Amino acid sequence: MKRTPLVFLPGAGGSASFWCPVADRLADLGRAQVLGYPGFDGVPCDPRIKSLDDLFGWLVEQLPPGPSHVIAQSMGGILAARLAIECPERVARLVLVATSGGVDVAGLGAAGWRVEYRTALPDVPTWFVDDRTDLTGRLAAIRALSGGSTHRVARSWEASFRPRGPRARRESLPCHRRRPEQPLAVRAACVRSPTATPALA
């Protein structure tokens, strides 16, 4: 039986090594593709990438054929959420870890992060720090594939993070860049049976 590949997207640090320990522990689930972003964490820049839109286009080019389990942390969740919105046929399961998912978190009272981030990582591309992508109005389009049918799993990230649809689940994975990334919880989100449905955190 062909196994669905796993695609791991890091956060704003852009390091492919971030997800490697988890990908190694989940190797039995399927082939893992752990991505790092051009221009981040020592990865050579790609002159074609000058915006988050360009990075999204690059991401789509890197995906294996067909659907994948997409596991994303922090800023990677913005790309993963957009992938689920615009290319739902490429996303079998969407697992978001410690992410805003493109929601205007400042408008929800969260502290700003850009000054501290730029100080800690002065070499990251300026376009990333300046980006203000807000997917709030589009999150209702995210649908989870399950058993050959689709159902809506989220109306918006900020609506109490409640899953939508009769079989939708939300999995909370409370971790970030300074903590282990919960490989058992990620595994459960990827292998949960269709009757329990894909996870959305």
N, C-alpha and C positions, 0 to 999 in steps of 0.2 A: 504493500500500500504506500502510495506516494505521500511523504510527510510535508506539511506546510512549512516553508522556511520562516525563520525569525529574523527580523530587521531591527537592530538596536540603534537608536538615535541619542546622542549625548546632549547635555545641556549647553549653556553658554560658554563653558570651558572648551567645548568642541573636541574633546579628547576621545579617541576611539578606545583607549585603554580603560576608560571609566566603566564600561559595561562588560569588559572581558571576563572578569571573575564569574559574573552571572551567566554569560553566554557559555562558558566552559561547563558550568554545572547543569545547563539545560541542553547539552549537546544531543541527548537522546531524543529530544522532541523534533529535531529537524536541523537542517543546515543553518548556521547562524551567519549573518552578515553584520558586522559591527563597523559602523561608519564614523569617520572623523570629518570635520568640515574644512574645506580649503580655506587657508588664511588663519586658522585657529590652531593653537597648541602645536606649533611647529610644522603643520601640514602646509606644503607649498600652496601659494595663492593660485587661483584660477582667474586669469584676466577677464573671463566672461562673467564672473560673479561680482556684481557691484550693488546688490540689494538683496533683501530677503526673498523677493520674488525670483531673482536669479538663483539663489540657493535652493529654493523649492524646485525649480526646473532641473537643477543638477541632481537633486535627490531622486526625482522621478526617473532620471536616466540610470541611476545606480541600482534600482530595484530589480530583484529577480523577476522572471516572467510569472504572471498570474498573481493570485492573492498571497499575502504574507501576514504573519502575526507581527504587528508593528508595536514595538516597546520603546517609549520615549520618556526622557527625563527633562524637567524644567523647560528651557527654551525649545528643546526638541519636540515638545508637545505641540507647539505652534505649527511646526511643519507636519507633524503627524495628524493633527486635527484637520488641517487644510487638505491633507491627502485623503482623509476619510470623507471630506465634503466633496472634493473635486474628482477623486478617482476611487469611489467606493469599491469598485471591483478589484482593487489592488489590496484591500485591507480585510483580512479574515477576522482578526481580533485586534482591538485597539486597547493598549495598556498604557496609561499615562501615570507617571510617577512624579509627584511634587511639581506640578506644572500649572501655569496660568491658562494654558491652552489658547492663548490669544485674547484673553479677556482683559479689559481695562482694570487691572487690579488696583491701580492708584485711585480710580474713581470709587472703588469699594473700600477705601481706607487703608490699603497696604502701603508700607513704607517704600520710598523710591530706592532703586538699587544701582542706577547707572553711574553715579559719581564713585561709589565704592568699587564697582566693577571695573571701571576704567582705570582707577588707581592700581588695583590688583593685577589687571591684565592690560597694560598700556599698548600692547601690540595688536590687539584685536581690531578688525576692520571698523572704521568710523561709521560706516553705513549701518552696522548692526546696532551700535549704541544709539544711533539716531532713529532707528525704526520704531514705529508706534502701531504695529499691526493689531487690529482689534477685530476678532472674528465673532463677537457676541451676536450680531444679527444673523450669522450664518450657521451657528451651532445646531439649530433645530434641524438642519439638513442631514446631520450625521445619523446614519442608520447602520445597524449591525447585521451582518450576514449570518444566518443560522438555519441549517437544515434546508437550504435552497430557497428560503424566503427572507424577506427583509422586514425589519421593524425599527421604529424610531427608538433610540436609546437616550437621547438627551435633548431637552428643549433649550437649555442654556447652562453653562457651567455654574453661574452664580445663583441659580434657583435652588438653593439648598443642596446642590449637587445630587439631586434626586434623579434616578434613572427613569426613563419613560418607556412605555411599552409593557405588555403583559408578562414578558419573560425577561426583561432587561435587568441586569445586575450592575451595581457599582461596587468596585473593590477599592478600599482606601489603603494605599501603601505609604505609610508615614515615614518618608526618608528623603534625603537630599544629598548634595555632593559630599558632605562630611560624614555620611553614615552608610553602612552596608545597604545594598539595594534590594534586600528581601528576595533572594532567588526563589524561595518556596512559594511566596505570594505571587511572584511573576509567573512561575510554573502553573499554579492553580488557575490564573487568569487565562493562560494560553490553552489549557487542556480541558477546561470545564465543558461538560457535555452540552450539546445544543439545547437540551431541555432546560438547562440552567442559564444558558446564553452567555455571550461574550461579556467581558468585564470592561467597565469604564470607570476610571478613577480621576 
